[in-house]
């Protein structure tokens, strides 16, 4: 009679709950795994598109960068809606070894002033185009792609939150600064994925 | 055949519920990646290529929807005796498909769980399909009516649970599909 007491319902409920949690876990892994970070954009190791664009002051910026690692941020005025992303970019802009450029889809009046207001004054704002976005396979914003001086994509990802920038840095194997390490160790490490 | 003893009855009920949940998950995941599953179905459709191309998406959708319906019915109506042979027949089809797939298309993706499946047609897969068939055969054994006689409310509750399983499988497969097959620019 134990079987009757437990019955089909008890077993079915347990199995349904286990299946739902298991499947949601699989979905979560699919969305946050290392592969997922390259869902849009370009795959790691692939040659990045080459371009040269002048900012509003006439300073020409190129990709791939001459020496530094370059972070291309595909964004527009909506970047202000992502304060944690802005904070992450601000932090990254203080480093000397990463050149950050914001590539808008077309020319946006006041984009530079807005970026300046967000505390990203040192970051170049370039007027891109839908064609350039297409070459990078970027359909959603804000999106970020790390390109190294050899012209290869190091990492690319949608960036809605600061943790995605951190993940992107991990994938791009950008060493942490001393003050970013737990406990403030002065050792520089290269994060492995 | 009637299952005697507590453990046998639990095993029969477990097989029945497991197969129902499995069908719901498999069907839900396939629905999220119908184009991918259609490419697998195409391997089994006889005839010239254009005809196979035309039929396979319809067959893929029918198989996926059939699995969801069979799973939902089996989960919410365990007392319906006619469902047991239906589930057994479905599992037999799995075993046949895996065997044919292994013989003719070894190395091709099975997509049994849509984009969630990384499995290819292998001997181990045939073993799993045969295992499912045995479980479906075991689920046809009789159990005390009191353990499978459900009220309408309980049936609806189980149907809701089944829907959650199918939706979770759909979402997970959609996420996995988006990861593996990015749209071209």
Interface residues (C-beta under 8 A of the other chain):
Chain A: X2 X3 X4 X6 X7 X8 X9 X11 X12 X13 X15 X16 X17 X19 X20 X23 X24 X26 X27 X30 X31 X33 X35 X36 X39 X40 X134 X135 X136 X137 X139
Chain B: X6 X9 X10 X13 X14 X16 X17 X18 X20 X21 X24 X25 X75 X78 X116 X143 X144 X146 X147 X148 X150 X154 X158 X161 X162 X164 X165 X168 X169 X171 X172 X174 X175 X176 X178 X179 X180 X182 X183 X184 X185
